[in-house]
Amino acid sequence: MTQNRPTLQDGLVIANFGNHIAVENAQGDIHCCVARKKVGTVICGDLVRWSPQNEGLGAIVDVLPRTSILSRPDRRNKLKPVCANVSQLAIVNAIPSSDYINTKLLDQYLVASELSGIEAIIVINKADLINSNRLADLTAQLRRYSDLGYPVIFSSATTQAGMSELRNRLHHKRSVLVGESGVGKSSLINILIPDLDIRIGAISSASGKGRHTTTTTTLYHLACGSEIIDSPGVREFGLWHITAPELEDGFKEFHEYKGSCKYRNCRHLGEDGCAIAMAVDEGKIDPNRLSSYREIMSSLCQY
């Protein structure tokens, strides 16, 4: 007698705890699954096919094609996928103690967003900690980004300033929150998701771990069809794995000058007849962005 094979189901990966993967089915129920070896790497945001198995575990048998993927180097400098099928990167910074924001990590994330085809917004959190004069100065500093089409939102989890604008920017999108530890991502998520503790408990229970950690990339559903992915904080988002032409593509203001330099292999590092440098001199490109490009270029493995 032939046994019936388990029925395959569609699912959404909402967290990965190593060997155990939390998969949500169409009804919103969370199941603990393991991935079969042939499937490969399964990450948060993946759409998968899975089937129930013995002992309460499900088996992921296939990962459906991804529309986008965000990857970053891990501690061993190996490229590690972070999440899949996201449409927006929300880069969170905190109000700095100095008068200016260190934009190094911000520019790294923006390059990653451009190369991944993912929209980006910039969130400056803890805005309640500064006065109107400093707010004006920081707004002026960040104008280089808003002029490029990257929305800039000043927010506060304490006063909830900017939260309505942030919700509107997240509306009907799957966004991933990224940034350093301590910038207040968790505080923002607590406001966006009032029942966060209940959801964390459900995910932790389904994972078989019994607890949730901040080192796990996790997807949450918001109102009106929005989804948000919380990722662990990082100080650096290395781009050593990309090529020099890809880095150039990651700076959107460079696009219209592509191929206009005197030398075909110009890397915009001070060469004679560089169209990018001339655009900076003419006030068409912010000089800080060219400096950032050159700093990232110096870290690339290959020119």
Secondary structure, 3 states (H helix, E strand, C coil): CCCCCCCCEEEEEEEEECCEEEEECCCCCEEEEEECHHHCCCCECCEEEEEECHHHCEEEEEECCCCCEEEEECCCCCEEEEEECCCEEEEEEECCCCCCCCCHHHHHHHHHHHHHCCEEEEEEECHHHCCHHHHHHHHHHCHHHHCCCCCEEECCCCCCCCHHHHHHHHCCCEEEEECCCCCCHHHHHHHHCCCHHHHHHHHHHHHCCCCCCCCCCEEEECHHHCEEEECCCCCCCCCCCCCHHHHHHCCHHHHHHCCCCCCCCCCCCCCCCCHHHHHHHCCCCCHHHHHHHHHHHCCCCCC
